[in-house]
Amino acid sequence: MKIDLSDFEEGPKYAGDYDDDLKQLQDRLAELQALHIIHGCRTLIVFEGWDAAGKGGAIKRLTAQWDPRYFQVYPISAPTPEEKERHFLWRFWNKLPRAKEITVLDRSHYGRVLVERVEGFCSEVEWRRGYDEINEFEQRQTEIGTKIIKIFLHVTQKSQDKVLKERLETPAKRWKVTEEDFRNREKRGAYIEAIEDMLAKTDTPGAAWKVIDGNNQKAARIAVLKYIAEELSRYIPNEFPEIGAEIKQLAAVCFGAQEDDG
């Protein structure tokens, strides 16, 4: 799949009722999580995108009504010295979801072919080999029934700068801005090349990429939640169990006694 990131830079405003539509999507996602638990499904959701593209805000709204016992969000940062001594995928194996669980990666194993490639943290041989290694890693997950949803949030330099400036001007958000934000800004061309290569070489039938225009945050959040809800709907059986005979009997005794007392 060849994707031109310039096709995702219009940033149209959200045309609907944002608050109402967001609530409906979150209600639907809560129902889908219940079905996900009931049927013992497992899902891996991967978020990639530019700094200040809105990944954190989208994840916050995605998980707002989910039962915290059955999902985990992992913010992925630079590997530790111990992790650097092992294969780059080693640190992701213990983050994969078990039955009933949803794992959300805020950045991911794609660092090998993005930041590590651009910043020279690995050799060219290593990042070129990384495409096949990642595809095989994801294929192993789909073979055991894991649903993989991959989202890339794209923003223009103008949108990115706007968010960075707002963070610098807001005392409670200044901590989010690092020197790396400015170093990465200078290498935007190299990152675009790496991103487009990644999208082309790791878009597979079992783990397809979805690129979302993140230049309007509200529109992007709705698009993210809608896409994930659609993907989960296609994967999870839409069947709630009947009430078991023992539960019916217990409920009849419990609630029947309450009714008699009234």
Secondary structure by P-SEA (a helix, b strand, c coil): ccccccccccccccccaaaaaaaaaaaaaaaaaaaaaaabbbbbbbbbbcccccaaaaaaaaacccccccbbbbbcccccaaaaacccccccccccccccbbbbbccccccccccccccccccaaaaaaaaaaaaaaaaaaaaabbbbbbbbbbbcaaaaaaaaaaaaacccccccccaaaaaaaaaaaaaaaaaaaaaaccccccbbbbbbbcccaaaaaaaaaaaaaaaaaaccccccccccaaaaaaaaaaaaaaaaac
